[in-house]
Amino acid sequence: MIVKGSCHCKATTFEVSDAPGTVTQCTCSFCSKRGALWAYYTPDQFKLTSAPQNVSFYRWGSKTIKHGFCAVCGCGTFTQTPDWSTGEPDFDNPKISVNARLFDDFDLDEVEVVVIDGKNLW
């Protein structure tokens, strides 16, 4: 089931191959200020359906993660990150974290929210 999403102004649009089973609420300073609930995908499960120039990127700290946002309205849309499941960055297995709050016609209340203590982990 393809799930479509968009920023507030619809200049940045995307789709993912499947609905998420869970979403992650990270408590780090960046994620908590952004207010995102993250759904994780491999690059082949994510497709940017709008013009790439409508997305800008912010890199913070180690500059390892590219935080995407709409260049027009500023909504935080997705990130490009290495896989961190082992505790170390695995650049051979990148992940796309999508802000599930931007999914169109999707009921986030039906999805479990997993909290990660990013405030104290990194």
Secondary structure as the mmCIF struct_conf table of DSSP 4:
data_model
#
loop_
_struct_conf.conf_type_id
_struct_conf.id
_struct_conf.beg_label_comp_id
_struct_conf.beg_label_asym_id
_struct_conf.beg_label_seq_id
_struct_conf.end_label_comp_id
_struct_conf.end_label_asym_id
_struct_conf.end_label_seq_id
STRN STRN1 VAL A 3 SER A 6
BEND BEND1 HIS A 8 THR A 12
STRN STRN2 THR A 13 VAL A 16
BEND BEND2 SER A 17 ASP A 18
BEND BEND3 GLY A 21 GLY A 21
STRN STRN3 THR A 22 CYS A 26
BEND BEND4 CYS A 28 CYS A 28
HELX_RH_AL_P HELX_RH_AL_P1 SER A 29 ARG A 34
TURN_TY1_P TURN_TY1_P1 GLY A 35 GLY A 35
STRN STRN4 TRP A 38 TYR A 41
HELX_RH_3T_P HELX_RH_3T_P1 PRO A 43 GLN A 45
STRN STRN5 PHE A 46 LEU A 48
BEND BEND5 SER A 50 SER A 50
HELX_RH_3T_P HELX_RH_3T_P2 PRO A 52 ASN A 54
STRN STRN6 VAL A 55 TYR A 58
TURN_TY1_P TURN_TY1_P2 GLY A 61 SER A 62
BEND BEND6 LYS A 63 LYS A 63
BEND BEND7 ILE A 65 ILE A 65
STRN STRN7 LYS A 66 CYS A 70
TURN_TY1_P TURN_TY1_P3 ALA A 71 CYS A 73
STRN STRN8 GLY A 76 ASP A 83
TURN_TY1_P TURN_TY1_P4 SER A 85 THR A 86
BEND BEND8 GLY A 87 GLU A 88
STRN STRN9 ASP A 90 ASN A 99
HELX_RH_3T_P HELX_RH_3T_P3 ALA A 100 LEU A 102
STRN STRN10 PHE A 103 PHE A 103
TURN_TY1_P TURN_TY1_P5 ASP A 104 ASP A 105
HELX_RH_3T_P HELX_RH_3T_P4 LEU A 108 GLU A 110
BEND BEND9 VAL A 111 VAL A 111
STRN STRN11 GLU A 112 ILE A 116
HELX_RH_AL_P HELX_RH_AL_P2 GLY A 118 LEU A 121
#
